[in-house]
Amino acid sequence: MANMFEKYAADREAEQKKIEKTVSADAPAADEKRTTLSLSLTVSDKKALKMMAAEKETTIAAIIHEWIQEHSEN
């Protein structure tokens, strides 16, 4: 009889690899220092950002970074 958790473990491992791939793709350039920003949002705005991030398989920080890149004059 196979271990009843094998499928769960395999699914979890695949999900972890997907997360690691996304995080490494979102990583800033090696010379770009990161900082923390405290931001006050409405509950609905936070939920919307989290949903956007989940749909794109990325992070909220990456979405904000992308928005800044698109809207900056650089």
Stockholm file with secondary structure:
# STOCKHOLM 1.0

chainA/1-74         MANMFEKYAADREAEQKKIEKTVSADAPAADEKRTTLSLSLTVSDKKALKMMAAEKETTIAAIIHEWIQEHSEN
#=GR chainA/1-74 SS CCCTTHHHHHHHHHHHHHHHHHHHHHCCCTTCCCCCCCCCCCHHHHHHHHHHHHHHTSCHHHHHHHHHHHHSCC
#=GC SS_cons        CCCTTHHHHHHHHHHHHHHHHHHHHHCCCTTCCCCCCCCCCCHHHHHHHHHHHHHHTSCHHHHHHHHHHHHSCC
//
